[in-house]
Amino acid sequence: MSLTVVVSNATNLPNIEKFGKIDPLAIVKFAGSKNETKKISDELNPTWNETFTWDLKGKPLTSADSLEVEVKDHEKIGRNR
């Protein structure tokens, strides 16, 4: 048994850059692990179409399980915002 998540796209992301546009990437967290999409340069409406799979080791999902998705601006220097 596994959990498969498809990160398709985002639309109308806020542009937090002073110059140019953001370089968005999505971070998906589940069961203590995380996966990141590729960054899309200078785009407020990114399309990733990336699939992530977690092995549930035979256990069904419960209401206590959670999945977190964050979209951040990739930074070459410093932390992603």
mmCIF file of the N, C-alpha and C atoms, coordinates in Angstrom:
data_MODEL
# 
_entry.id   MODEL 
# 
loop_
_atom_site.group_PDB 
_atom_site.id 
_atom_site.type_symbol 
_atom_site.label_atom_id 
_atom_site.label_alt_id 
_atom_site.label_comp_id 
_atom_site.label_asym_id 
_atom_site.label_entity_id 
_atom_site.label_seq_id 
_atom_site.pdbx_PDB_ins_code 
_atom_site.Cartn_x 
_atom_site.Cartn_y 
_atom_site.Cartn_z 
_atom_site.occupancy 
_atom_site.B_iso_or_equiv 
_atom_site.pdbx_formal_charge 
_atom_site.auth_seq_id 
_atom_site.auth_comp_id 
_atom_site.auth_asym_id 
_atom_site.auth_atom_id 
_atom_site.pdbx_PDB_model_num 
ATOM 1   N N  . MET A 1 1  ? 0.844  -1.161 0.000   1.00 0.00 ? 1  MET A N  1 
ATOM 2   C CA . MET A 1 1  ? 0.000  0.000  0.000   1.00 0.00 ? 1  MET A CA 1 
ATOM 3   C C  . MET A 1 1  ? 0.903  1.242  0.000   1.00 0.00 ? 1  MET A C  1 
ATOM 4   N N  . SER A 1 2  ? 0.538  2.240  -0.808  1.00 0.00 ? 2  SER A N  1 
ATOM 5   C CA . SER A 1 2  ? 1.360  3.446  -0.889  1.00 0.00 ? 2  SER A CA 1 
ATOM 6   C C  . SER A 1 2  ? 0.475  4.682  -1.051  1.00 0.00 ? 2  SER A C  1 
ATOM 7   N N  . LEU A 1 3  ? 1.063  5.821  -0.788  1.00 0.00 ? 3  LEU A N  1 
ATOM 8   C CA . LEU A 1 3  ? 0.407  7.114  -0.991  1.00 0.00 ? 3  LEU A CA 1 
ATOM 9   C C  . LEU A 1 3  ? 1.138  7.799  -2.126  1.00 0.00 ? 3  LEU A C  1 
ATOM 10  N N  . THR A 1 4  ? 0.402  8.197  -3.151  1.00 0.00 ? 4  THR A N  1 
ATOM 11  C CA . THR A 1 4  ? 0.973  8.908  -4.284  1.00 0.00 ? 4  THR A CA 1 
ATOM 12  C C  . THR A 1 4  ? 0.374  10.300 -4.349  1.00 0.00 ? 4  THR A C  1 
ATOM 13  N N  . VAL A 1 5  ? 1.244  11.302 -4.460  1.00 0.00 ? 5  VAL A N  1 
ATOM 14  C CA . VAL A 1 5  ? 0.824  12.696 -4.537  1.00 0.00 ? 5  VAL A CA 1 
ATOM 15  C C  . VAL A 1 5  ? 1.358  13.275 -5.840  1.00 0.00 ? 5  VAL A C  1 
ATOM 16  N N  . VAL A 1 6  ? 0.486  13.917 -6.603  1.00 0.00 ? 6  VAL A N  1 
ATOM 17  C CA . VAL A 1 6  ? 0.891  14.599 -7.829  1.00 0.00 ? 6  VAL A CA 1 
ATOM 18  C C  . VAL A 1 6  ? 0.842  16.104 -7.562  1.00 0.00 ? 6  VAL A C  1 
ATOM 19  N N  . VAL A 1 7  ? 1.992  16.748 -7.704  1.00 0.00 ? 7  VAL A N  1 
ATOM 20  C CA . VAL A 1 7  ? 2.060  18.204 -7.577  1.00 0.00 ? 7  VAL A CA 1 
ATOM 21  C C  . VAL A 1 7  ? 1.963  18.739 -9.000  1.00 0.00 ? 7  VAL A C  1 
ATOM 22  N N  . SER A 1 8  ? 0.796  19.269 -9.327  1.00 0.00 ? 8  SER A N  1 
ATOM 23  C CA . SER A 1 8  ? 0.512  19.683 -10.691 1.00 0.00 ? 8  SER A CA 1 
ATOM 24  C C  . SER A 1 8  ? 1.003  21.100 -10.976 1.00 0.00 ? 8  SER A C  1 
ATOM 25  N N  . ASN A 1 9  ? 0.350  22.091 -10.369 1.00 0.00 ? 9  ASN A N  1 
ATOM 26  C CA . ASN A 1 9  ? 0.674  23.472 -10.688 1.00 0.00 ? 9  ASN A CA 1 
ATOM 27  C C  . ASN A 1 9  ? 0.186  24.413 -9.595  1.00 0.00 ? 9  ASN A C  1 
ATOM 28  N N  . ALA A 1 10 ? 0.520  25.682 -9.747  1.00 0.00 ? 10 ALA A N  1 
ATOM 29  C CA . ALA A 1 10 ? 0.014  26.741 -8.871  1.00 0.00 ? 10 ALA A CA 1 
ATOM 30  C C  . ALA A 1 10 ? -0.339 27.923 -9.765  1.00 0.00 ? 10 ALA A C  1 
ATOM 31  N N  . THR A 1 11 ? -1.275 28.742 -9.313  1.00 0.00 ? 11 THR A N  1 
ATOM 32  C CA . THR A 1 11 ? -1.665 29.910 -10.109 1.00 0.00 ? 11 THR A CA 1 
ATOM 33  C C  . THR A 1 11 ? -1.697 31.159 -9.248  1.00 0.00 ? 11 THR A C  1 
ATOM 34  N N  . ASN A 1 12 ? -1.356 32.258 -9.879  1.00 0.00 ? 12 ASN A N  1 
ATOM 35  C CA . ASN A 1 12 ? -1.408 33.582 -9.247  1.00 0.00 ? 12 ASN A CA 1 
ATOM 36  C C  . ASN A 1 12 ? -0.625 33.660 -7.942  1.00 0.00 ? 12 ASN A C  1 
ATOM 37  N N  . LEU A 1 13 ? 0.591  33.143 -7.924  1.00 0.00 ? 13 LEU A N  1 
ATOM 38  C CA . LEU A 1 13 ? 1.424  33.254 -6.728  1.00 0.00 ? 13 LEU A CA 1 
ATOM 39  C C  . LEU A 1 13 ? 1.825  34.714 -6.525  1.00 0.00 ? 13 LEU A C  1 
ATOM 40  N N  . PRO A 1 14 ? 1.909  35.161 -5.278  1.00 0.00 ? 14 PRO A N  1 
ATOM 41  C CA . PRO A 1 14 ? 2.331  36.551 -5.042  1.00 0.00 ? 14 PRO A CA 1 
ATOM 42  C C  . PRO A 1 14 ? 3.811  36.715 -5.381  1.00 0.00 ? 14 PRO A C  1 
ATOM 43  N N  . ASN A 1 15 ? 4.144  37.828 -6.005  1.00 0.00 ? 15 ASN A N  1 
ATOM 44  C CA . ASN A 1 15 ? 5.538  38.086 -6.351  1.00 0.00 ? 15 ASN A CA 1 
ATOM 45  C C  . ASN A 1 15 ? 6.186  38.854 -5.208  1.00 0.00 ? 15 ASN A C  1 
ATOM 46  N N  . ILE A 1 16 ? 7.065  38.193 -4.460  1.00 0.00 ? 16 ILE A N  1 
ATOM 47  C CA . ILE A 1 16 ? 7.700  38.822 -3.302  1.00 0.00 ? 16 ILE A CA 1 
ATOM 48  C C  . ILE A 1 16 ? 9.083  39.365 -3.633  1.00 0.00 ? 16 ILE A C  1 
ATOM 49  N N  . GLU A 1 17 ? 9.475  39.276 -4.897  1.00 0.00 ? 17 GLU A N  1 
ATOM 50  C CA . GLU A 1 17 ? 10.779 39.784 -5.321  1.00 0.00 ? 17 GLU A CA 1 
ATOM 51  C C  . GLU A 1 17 ? 10.706 41.278 -5.613  1.00 0.00 ? 17 GLU A C  1 
ATOM 52  N N  . LYS A 1 18 ? 11.797 41.983 -5.321  1.00 0.00 ? 18 LYS A N  1 
ATOM 53  C CA . LYS A 1 18 ? 11.871 43.406 -5.656  1.00 0.00 ? 18 LYS A CA 1 
ATOM 54  C C  . LYS A 1 18 ? 12.207 43.592 -7.129  1.00 0.00 ? 18 LYS A C  1 
ATOM 55  N N  . PHE A 1 19 ? 13.000 42.664 -7.669  1.00 0.00 ? 19 PHE A N  1 
ATOM 56  C CA . PHE A 1 19 ? 13.387 42.702 -9.077  1.00 0.00 ? 19 PHE A CA 1 
ATOM 57  C C  . PHE A 1 19 ? 13.085 41.352 -9.695  1.00 0.00 ? 19 PHE A C  1 
ATOM 58  N N  . GLY A 1 20 ? 12.423 41.337 -10.819 1.00 0.00 ? 20 GLY A N  1 
ATOM 59  C CA . GLY A 1 20 ? 12.089 40.074 -11.470 1.00 0.00 ? 20 GLY A CA 1 
ATOM 60  C C  . GLY A 1 20 ? 10.916 39.383 -10.793 1.00 0.00 ? 20 GLY A C  1 
ATOM 61  N N  . LYS A 1 21 ? 10.800 38.091 -11.039 1.00 0.00 ? 21 LYS A N  1 
ATOM 62  C CA . LYS A 1 21 ? 9.716  37.285 -10.474 1.00 0.00 ? 21 LYS A CA 1 
ATOM 63  C C  . LYS A 1 21 ? 10.300 36.193 -9.592  1.00 0.00 ? 21 LYS A C  1 
ATOM 64  N N  . ILE A 1 22 ? 9.429  35.555 -8.833  1.00 0.00 ? 22 ILE A N  1 
ATOM 65  C CA . ILE A 1 22 ? 9.855  34.478 -7.954  1.00 0.00 ? 22 ILE A CA 1 
ATOM 66  C C  . ILE A 1 22 ? 10.255 33.242 -8.761  1.00 0.00 ? 22 ILE A C  1 
ATOM 67  N N  . ASP A 1 23 ? 11.018 32.365 -8.112  1.00 0.00 ? 23 ASP A N  1 
ATOM 68  C CA . ASP A 1 23 ? 11.430 31.074 -8.672  1.00 0.00 ? 23 ASP A CA 1 
ATOM 69  C C  . ASP A 1 23 ? 10.809 29.986 -7.794  1.00 0.00 ? 23 ASP A C  1 
ATOM 70  N N  . PRO A 1 24 ? 9.515  29.667 -7.998  1.00 0.00 ? 24 PRO A N  1 
ATOM 71  C CA . PRO A 1 24 ? 8.807  28.792 -7.064  1.00 0.00 ? 24 PRO A CA 1 
ATOM 72  C C  . PRO A 1 24 ? 9.213  27.319 -7.153  1.00 0.00 ? 24 PRO A C  1 
ATOM 73  N N  . LEU A 1 25 ? 9.130  26.686 -5.975  1.00 0.00 ? 25 LEU A N  1 
ATOM 74  C CA . LEU A 1 25 ? 9.255  25.242 -5.860  1.00 0.00 ? 25 LEU A CA 1 
ATOM 75  C C  . LEU A 1 25 ? 8.264  24.808 -4.790  1.00 0.00 ? 25 LEU A C  1 
ATOM 76  N N  . ALA A 1 26 ? 7.797  23.583 -4.882  1.00 0.00 ? 26 ALA A N  1 
ATOM 77  C CA . ALA A 1 26 ? 6.849  23.049 -3.900  1.00 0.00 ? 26 ALA A CA 1 
ATOM 78  C C  . ALA A 1 26 ? 7.553  22.003 -3.046  1.00 0.00 ? 26 ALA A C  1 
ATOM 79  N N  . ILE A 1 27 ? 7.250  22.026 -1.762  1.00 0.00 ? 27 ILE A N  1 
ATOM 80  C CA . ILE A 1 27 ? 7.796  21.069 -0.808  1.00 0.00 ? 27 ILE A CA 1 
ATOM 81  C C  . ILE A 1 27 ? 6.625  20.277 -0.240  1.00 0.00 ? 27 ILE A C  1 
ATOM 82  N N  . VAL A 1 28 ? 6.698  18.954 -0.324  1.00 0.00 ? 28 VAL A N  1 
ATOM 83  C CA . VAL A 1 28 ? 5.629  18.078 0.165   1.00 0.00 ? 28 VAL A CA 1 
ATOM 84  C C  . VAL A 1 28 ? 6.198  17.270 1.328   1.00 0.00 ? 28 VAL A C  1 
ATOM 85  N N  . LYS A 1 29 ? 5.539  17.384 2.503   1.00 0.00 ? 29 LYS A N  1 
ATOM 86  C CA . LYS A 1 29 ? 5.995  16.672 3.700   1.00 0.00 ? 29 LYS A CA 1 
ATOM 87  C C  . LYS A 1 29 ? 4.938  15.656 4.129   1.00 0.00 ? 29 LYS A C  1 
ATOM 88  N N  . PHE A 1 30 ? 5.415  14.443 4.417   1.00 0.00 ? 30 PHE A N  1 
ATOM 89  C CA . PHE A 1 30 ? 4.525  13.385 4.896   1.00 0.00 ? 30 PHE A CA 1 
ATOM 90  C C  . PHE A 1 30 ? 5.355  12.388 5.702   1.00 0.00 ? 30 PHE A C  1 
ATOM 91  N N  . ALA A 1 31 ? 4.843  12.002 6.840   1.00 0.00 ? 31 ALA A N  1 
ATOM 92  C CA . ALA A 1 31 ? 5.434  10.951 7.683   1.00 0.00 ? 31 ALA A CA 1 
ATOM 93  C C  . ALA A 1 31 ? 6.920  11.187 7.972   1.00 0.00 ? 31 ALA A C  1 
ATOM 94  N N  . GLY A 1 32 ? 7.269  12.426 8.260   1.00 0.00 ? 32 GLY A N  1 
ATOM 95  C CA . GLY A 1 32 ? 8.641  12.737 8.635   1.00 0.00 ? 32 GLY A CA 1 
ATOM 96  C C  . GLY A 1 32 ? 9.621  12.866 7.488   1.00 0.00 ? 32 GLY A C  1 
ATOM 97  N N  . SER A 1 33 ? 9.155  12.767 6.260   1.00 0.00 ? 33 SER A N  1 
ATOM 98  C CA . SER A 1 33 ? 10.054 12.946 5.119   1.00 0.00 ? 33 SER A CA 1 
ATOM 99  C C  . SER A 1 33 ? 9.517  14.044 4.216   1.00 0.00 ? 33 SER A C  1 
ATOM 100 N N  . LYS A 1 34 ? 10.395 14.587 3.385   1.00 0.00 ? 34 LYS A N  1 
ATOM 101 C CA . LYS A 1 34 ? 9.937  15.630 2.477   1.00 0.00 ? 34 LYS A CA 1 
ATOM 102 C C  . LYS A 1 34 ? 10.532 15.439 1.100   1.00 0.00 ? 34 LYS A C  1 
ATOM 103 N N  . ASN A 1 35 ? 9.793  15.890 0.114   1.00 0.00 ? 35 ASN A N  1 
ATOM 104 C CA . ASN A 1 35 ? 10.228 15.871 -1.280  1.00 0.00 ? 35 ASN A CA 1 
ATOM 105 C C  . ASN A 1 35 ? 10.030 17.265 -1.850  1.00 0.00 ? 35 ASN A C  1 
ATOM 106 N N  . GLU A 1 36 ? 10.907 17.654 -2.765  1.00 0.00 ? 36 GLU A N  1 
ATOM 107 C CA . GLU A 1 36 ? 10.805 18.966 -3.394  1.00 0.00 ? 36 GLU A CA 1 
ATOM 108 C C  . GLU A 1 36 ? 10.677 18.812 -4.904  1.00 0.00 ? 36 GLU A C  1 
ATOM 109 N N  . THR A 1 37 ? 9.867  19.678 -5.497  1.00 0.00 ? 37 THR A N  1 
ATOM 110 C CA . THR A 1 37 ? 9.794  19.742 -6.949  1.00 0.00 ? 37 THR A CA 1 
ATOM 111 C C  . THR A 1 37 ? 11.012 20.498 -7.454  1.00 0.00 ? 37 THR A C  1 
ATOM 112 N N  . LYS A 1 38 ? 11.177 20.506 -8.747  1.00 0.00 ? 38 LYS A N  1 
ATOM 113 C CA . LYS A 1 38 ? 12.203 21.354 -9.335  1.00 0.00 ? 38 LYS A CA 1 
ATOM 114 C C  . LYS A 1 38 ? 11.723 22.807 -9.234  1.00 0.00 ? 38 LYS A C  1 
ATOM 115 N N  . LYS A 1 39 ? 12.654 23.748 -9.245  1.00 0.00 ? 39 LYS A N  1 
ATOM 116 C CA . LYS A 1 39 ? 12.256 25.160 -9.237  1.00 0.00 ? 39 LYS A CA 1 
ATOM 117 C C  . LYS A 1 39 ? 11.955 25.579 -10.664 1.00 0.00 ? 39 LYS A C  1 
ATOM 118 N N  . ILE A 1 40 ? 11.005 26.480 -10.788 1.00 0.00 ? 40 ILE A N  1 
ATOM 119 C CA . ILE A 1 40 ? 10.650 27.052 -12.077 1.00 0.00 ? 40 ILE A CA 1 
ATOM 120 C C  . ILE A 1 40 ? 11.063 28.522 -12.022 1.00 0.00 ? 40 ILE A C  1 
ATOM 121 N N  . SER A 1 41 ? 11.970 28.933 -12.868 1.00 0.00 ? 41 SER A N  1 
ATOM 122 C CA . SER A 1 41 ? 12.499 30.296 -12.818 1.00 0.00 ? 41 SER A CA 1 
ATOM 123 C C  . SER A 1 41 ? 11.498 31.322 -13.340 1.00 0.00 ? 41 SER A C  1 
ATOM 124 N N  . ASP A 1 42 ? 11.423 32.449 -12.621 1.00 0.00 ? 42 ASP A N  1 
ATOM 125 C CA . ASP A 1 42 ? 10.654 33.629 -13.045 1.00 0.00 ? 42 ASP A CA 1 
ATOM 126 C C  . ASP A 1 42 ? 9.220  33.295 -13.459 1.00 0.00 ? 42 ASP A C  1 
ATOM 127 N N  . GLU A 1 43 ? 8.468  32.657 -12.564 1.00 0.00 ? 43 GLU A N  1 
ATOM 128 C CA . GLU A 1 43 ? 7.116  32.213 -12.939 1.00 0.00 ? 43 GLU A CA 1 
ATOM 129 C C  . GLU A 1 43 ? 6.143  32.366 -11.780 1.00 0.00 ? 43 GLU A C  1 
ATOM 130 N N  . LEU A 1 44 ? 5.018  33.043 -12.033 1.00 0.00 ? 44 LEU A N  1 
ATOM 131 C CA . LEU A 1 44 ? 3.968  33.199 -11.020 1.00 0.00 ? 44 LEU A CA 1 
ATOM 132 C C  . LEU A 1 44 ? 2.875  32.140 -11.168 1.00 0.00 ? 44 LEU A C  1 
ATOM 133 N N  . ASN A 1 45 ? 2.923  31.370 -12.260 1.00 0.00 ? 45 ASN A N  1 
ATOM 134 C CA . ASN A 1 45 ? 1.954  30.304 -12.532 1.00 0.00 ? 45 ASN A CA 1 
ATOM 135 C C  . ASN A 1 45 ? 2.707  29.032 -12.935 1.00 0.00 ? 45 ASN A C  1 
ATOM 136 N N  . PRO A 1 46 ? 3.479  28.444 -12.002 1.00 0.00 ? 46 PRO A N  1 
ATOM 137 C CA . PRO A 1 46 ? 4.325  27.302 -12.354 1.00 0.00 ? 46 PRO A CA 1 
ATOM 138 C C  . PRO A 1 46 ? 3.539  26.014 -12.603 1.00 0.00 ? 46 PRO A C  1 
ATOM 139 N N  . THR A 1 47 ? 4.071  25.186 -13.490 1.00 0.00 ? 47 THR A N  1 
ATOM 140 C CA . THR A 1 47 ? 3.562  23.836 -13.721 1.00 0.00 ? 47 THR A CA 1 
ATOM 141 C C  . THR A 1 47 ? 4.705  22.869 -13.470 1.00 0.00 ? 47 THR A C  1 
ATOM 142 N N  . TRP A 1 48 ? 4.540  22.009 -12.457 1.00 0.00 ? 48 TRP A N  1 
ATOM 143 C CA . TRP A 1 48 ? 5.576  21.042 -12.104 1.00 0.00 ? 48 TRP A CA 1 
ATOM 144 C C  . TRP A 1 48 ? 5.276  19.659 -12.669 1.00 0.00 ? 48 TRP A C  1 
ATOM 145 N N  . ASN A 1 49 ? 4.063  19.182 -12.492 1.00 0.00 ? 49 ASN A N  1 
ATOM 146 C CA . ASN A 1 49 ? 3.673  17.825 -12.907 1.00 0.00 ? 49 ASN A CA 1 
ATOM 147 C C  . ASN A 1 49 ? 4.661  16.777 -12.405 1.00 0.00 ? 49 ASN A C  1 
ATOM 148 N N  . GLU A 1 50 ? 4.901  16.793 -11.100 1.00 0.00 ? 50 GLU A N  1 
ATOM 149 C CA . GLU A 1 50 ? 5.810  15.829 -10.477 1.00 0.00 ? 50 GLU A CA 1 
ATOM 150 C C  . GLU A 1 50 ? 5.029  14.932 -9.524  1.00 0.00 ? 50 GLU A C  1 
ATOM 151 N N  . THR A 1 51 ? 5.428  13.673 -9.447  1.00 0.00 ? 51 THR A N  1 
ATOM 152 C CA . THR A 1 51 ? 4.749  12.673 -8.626  1.00 0.00 ? 51 THR A CA 1 
ATOM 153 C C  . THR A 1 51 ? 5.697  12.175 -7.539  1.00 0.00 ? 51 THR A C  1 
ATOM 154 N N  . PHE A 1 52 ? 5.164  12.097 -6.313  1.00 0.00 ? 52 PHE A N  1 
ATOM 155 C CA . PHE A 1 52 ? 5.926  11.582 -5.178  1.00 0.00 ? 52 PHE A CA 1 
ATOM 156 C C  . PHE A 1 52 ? 5.132  10.436 -4.558  1.00 0.00 ? 52 PHE A C  1 
ATOM 157 N N  . THR A 1 53 ? 5.830  9.388  -4.141  1.00 0.00 ? 53 THR A N  1 
ATOM 158 C CA . THR A 1 53 ? 5.165  8.216  -3.568  1.00 0.00 ? 53 THR A CA 1 
ATOM 159 C C  . THR A 1 53 ? 5.824  7.841  -2.250  1.00 0.00 ? 53 THR A C  1 
ATOM 160 N N  . TRP A 1 54 ? 4.997  7.530  -1.259  1.00 0.00 ? 54 TRP A N  1 
ATOM 161 C CA . TRP A 1 54 ? 5.461  7.046  0.034   1.00 0.00 ? 54 TRP A CA 1 
ATOM 162 C C  . TRP A 1 54 ? 4.932  5.633  0.242   1.00 0.00 ? 54 TRP A C  1 
ATOM 163 N N  . ASP A 1 55 ? 5.803  4.733  0.684   1.00 0.00 ? 55 ASP A N  1 
ATOM 164 C CA . ASP A 1 55 ? 5.407  3.368  1.013   1.00 0.00 ? 55 ASP A CA 1 
ATOM 165 C C  . ASP A 1 55 ? 4.764  3.394  2.400   1.00 0.00 ? 55 ASP A C  1 
ATOM 166 N N  . LEU A 1 56 ? 3.528  2.989  2.505   1.00 0.00 ? 56 LEU A N  1 
ATOM 167 C CA . LEU A 1 56 ? 2.812  2.987  3.788   1.00 0.00 ? 56 LEU A CA 1 
ATOM 168 C C  . LEU A 1 56 ? 3.075  1.713  4.586   1.00 0.00 ? 56 LEU A C  1 
ATOM 169 N N  . LYS A 1 57 ? 3.868  0.831  4.052   1.00 0.00 ? 57 LYS A N  1 
ATOM 170 C CA . LYS A 1 57 ? 4.234  -0.421 4.725   1.00 0.00 ? 57 LYS A CA 1 
ATOM 171 C C  . LYS A 1 57 ? 3.004  -1.209 5.201   1.00 0.00 ? 57 LYS A C  1 
ATOM 172 N N  . GLY A 1 58 ? 1.988  -1.230 4.355   1.00 0.00 ? 58 GLY A N  1 
ATOM 173 C CA . GLY A 1 58 ? 0.794  -2.011 4.641   1.00 0.00 ? 58 GLY A CA 1 
ATOM 174 C C  . GLY A 1 58 ? -0.206 -1.373 5.583   1.00 0.00 ? 58 GLY A C  1 
ATOM 175 N N  . LYS A 1 59 ? 0.096  -0.196 6.125   1.00 0.00 ? 59 LYS A N  1 
ATOM 176 C CA . LYS A 1 59 ? -0.820 0.455  7.068   1.00 0.00 ? 59 LYS A CA 1 
ATOM 177 C C  . LYS A 1 59 ? -1.750 1.407  6.324   1.00 0.00 ? 59 LYS A C  1 
ATOM 178 N N  . PRO A 1 60 ? -3.034 1.388  6.654   1.00 0.00 ? 60 PRO A N  1 
ATOM 179 C CA . PRO A 1 60 ? -3.958 2.345  6.022   1.00 0.00 ? 60 PRO A CA 1 
ATOM 180 C C  . PRO A 1 60 ? -3.761 3.745  6.612   1.00 0.00 ? 60 PRO A C  1 
ATOM 181 N N  . LEU A 1 61 ? -4.122 4.760  5.838   1.00 0.00 ? 61 LEU A N  1 
ATOM 182 C CA . LEU A 1 61 ? -4.090 6.129  6.348   1.00 0.00 ? 61 LEU A CA 1 
ATOM 183 C C  . LEU A 1 61 ? -5.160 6.303  7.416   1.00 0.00 ? 61 LEU A C  1 
ATOM 184 N N  . THR A 1 62 ? -4.887 7.155  8.394   1.00 0.00 ? 62 THR A N  1 
ATOM 185 C CA . THR A 1 62 ? -5.858 7.462  9.444   1.00 0.00 ? 62 THR A CA 1 
ATOM 186 C C  . THR A 1 62 ? -6.057 8.968  9.508   1.00 0.00 ? 62 THR A C  1 
ATOM 187 N N  . SER A 1 63 ? -7.012 9.396  10.322  1.00 0.00 ? 63 SER A N  1 
ATOM 188 C CA . SER A 1 63 ? -7.275 10.838 10.474  1.00 0.00 ? 63 SER A CA 1 
ATOM 189 C C  . SER A 1 63 ? -6.117 11.551 11.170  1.00 0.00 ? 63 SER A C  1 
ATOM 190 N N  . ALA A 1 64 ? -5.213 10.804 11.789  1.00 0.00 ? 64 ALA A N  1 
ATOM 191 C CA . ALA A 1 64 ? -4.047 11.405 12.444  1.00 0.00 ? 64 ALA A CA 1 
ATOM 192 C C  . ALA A 1 64 ? -2.927 11.708 11.449  1.00 0.00 ? 64 ALA A C  1 
ATOM 193 N N  . ASP A 1 65 ? -2.973 11.103 10.266  1.00 0.00 ? 65 ASP A N  1 
ATOM 194 C CA . ASP A 1 65 ? -1.952 11.359 9.248   1.00 0.00 ? 65 ASP A CA 1 
ATOM 195 C C  . ASP A 1 65 ? -2.187 12.719 8.606   1.00 0.00 ? 65 ASP A C  1 
ATOM 196 N N  . SER A 1 66 ? -1.088 13.383 8.260   1.00 0.00 ? 66 SER A N  1 
ATOM 197 C CA . SER A 1 66 ? -1.238 14.685 7.602   1.00 0.00 ? 66 SER A CA 1 
ATOM 198 C C  . SER A 1 66 ? -0.212 14.830 6.493   1.00 0.00 ? 66 SER A C  1 
ATOM 199 N N  . LEU A 1 67 ? -0.570 15.625 5.524   1.00 0.00 ? 67 LEU A N  1 
ATOM 200 C CA . LEU A 1 67 ? 0.269  15.936 4.384   1.00 0.00 ? 67 LEU A CA 1 
ATOM 201 C C  . LEU A 1 67 ? 0.370  17.455 4.325   1.00 0.00 ? 67 LEU A C  1 
ATOM 202 N N  . GLU A 1 68 ? 1.583  17.962 4.199   1.00 0.00 ? 68 GLU A N  1 
ATOM 203 C CA . GLU A 1 68 ? 1.786  19.407 4.167   1.00 0.00 ? 68 GLU A CA 1 
ATOM 204 C C  . GLU A 1 68 ? 2.448  19.784 2.845   1.00 0.00 ? 68 GLU A C  1 
ATOM 205 N N  . VAL A 1 69 ? 1.920  20.824 2.202   1.00 0.00 ? 69 VAL A N  1 
ATOM 206 C CA . VAL A 1 69 ? 2.491  21.319 0.956   1.00 0.00 ? 69 VAL A CA 1 
ATOM 207 C C  . VAL A 1 69 ? 2.817  22.797 1.140   1.00 0.00 ? 69 VAL A C  1 
ATOM 208 N N  . GLU A 1 70 ? 4.060  23.155 0.851   1.00 0.00 ? 70 GLU A N  1 
ATOM 209 C CA . GLU A 1 70 ? 4.491  24.550 0.919   1.00 0.00 ? 70 GLU A CA 1 
ATOM 210 C C  . GLU A 1 70 ? 5.025  24.946 -0.450  1.00 0.00 ? 70 GLU A C  1 
ATOM 211 N N  . VAL A 1 71 ? 4.740  26.172 -0.848  1.00 0.00 ? 71 VAL A N  1 
ATOM 212 C CA . VAL A 1 71 ? 5.335  26.725 -2.061  1.00 0.00 ? 71 VAL A CA 1 
ATOM 213 C C  . VAL A 1 71 ? 6.243  27.855 -1.610  1.00 0.00 ? 71 VAL A C  1 
ATOM 214 N N  . LYS A 1 72 ? 7.511  27.764 -2.016  1.00 0.00 ? 72 LYS A N  1 
ATOM 215 C CA . LYS A 1 72 ? 8.495  28.760 -1.598  1.00 0.00 ? 72 LYS A CA 1 
ATOM 216 C C  . LYS A 1 72 ? 9.212  29.333 -2.811  1.00 0.00 ? 72 LYS A C  1 
ATOM 217 N N  . ASP A 1 73 ? 9.820  30.490 -2.585  1.00 0.00 ? 73 ASP A N  1 
ATOM 218 C CA . ASP A 1 73 ? 10.647 31.130 -3.597  1.00 0.00 ? 73 ASP A CA 1 
ATOM 219 C C  . ASP A 1 73 ? 12.073 30.640 -3.404  1.00 0.00 ? 73 ASP A C  1 
ATOM 220 N N  . HIS A 1 74 ? 12.627 29.981 -4.395  1.00 0.00 ? 74 HIS A N  1 
ATOM 221 C CA . HIS A 1 74 ? 13.996 29.472 -4.317  1.00 0.00 ? 74 HIS A CA 1 
ATOM 222 C C  . HIS A 1 74 ? 14.973 30.645 -4.285  1.00 0.00 ? 74 HIS A C  1 
ATOM 223 N N  . GLU A 1 75 ? 15.907 30.591 -3.370  1.00 0.00 ? 75 GLU A N  1 
ATOM 224 C CA . GLU A 1 75 ? 16.935 31.621 -3.252  1.00 0.00 ? 75 GLU A CA 1 
ATOM 225 C C  . GLU A 1 75 ? 18.307 31.003 -3.493  1.00 0.00 ? 75 GLU A C  1 
ATOM 226 N N  . LYS A 1 76 ? 19.125 31.662 -4.288  1.00 0.00 ? 76 LYS A N  1 
ATOM 227 C CA . LYS A 1 76 ? 20.484 31.179 -4.520  1.00 0.00 ? 76 LYS A CA 1 
ATOM 228 C C  . LYS A 1 76 ? 21.357 31.387 -3.305  1.00 0.00 ? 76 LYS A C  1 
ATOM 229 N N  . ILE A 1 77 ? 21.100 32.476 -2.573  1.00 0.00 ? 77 ILE A N  1 
ATOM 230 C CA . ILE A 1 77 ? 21.844 32.789 -1.363  1.00 0.00 ? 77 ILE A CA 1 
ATOM 231 C C  . ILE A 1 77 ? 20.836 32.898 -0.223  1.00 0.00 ? 77 ILE A C  1 
ATOM 232 N N  . GLY A 1 78 ? 21.078 32.221 0.886   1.00 0.00 ? 78 GLY A N  1 
ATOM 233 C CA . GLY A 1 78 ? 20.174 32.272 2.024   1.00 0.00 ? 78 GLY A CA 1 
ATOM 234 C C  . GLY A 1 78 ? 19.077 31.230 1.923   1.00 0.00 ? 78 GLY A C  1 
ATOM 235 N N  . ARG A 1 79 ? 18.095 31.393 2.810   1.00 0.00 ? 79 ARG A N  1 
ATOM 236 C CA . ARG A 1 79 ? 16.994 30.430 2.906   1.00 0.00 ? 79 ARG A CA 1 
ATOM 237 C C  . ARG A 1 79 ? 15.891 30.725 1.897   1.00 0.00 ? 79 ARG A C  1 
ATOM 238 N N  . ASN A 1 80 ? 15.227 29.678 1.440   1.00 0.00 ? 80 ASN A N  1 
ATOM 239 C CA . ASN A 1 80 ? 14.067 29.853 0.569   1.00 0.00 ? 80 ASN A CA 1 
ATOM 240 C C  . ASN A 1 80 ? 12.960 30.523 1.368   1.00 0.00 ? 80 ASN A C  1 
ATOM 241 N N  . ARG A 1 81 ? 12.225 31.425 0.711   1.00 0.00 ? 81 ARG A N  1 
ATOM 242 C CA . ARG A 1 81 ? 11.148 32.131 1.404   1.00 0.00 ? 81 ARG A CA 1 
ATOM 243 C C  . ARG A 1 81 ? 9.795  31.680 0.898   1.00 0.00 ? 81 ARG A C  1 
# 
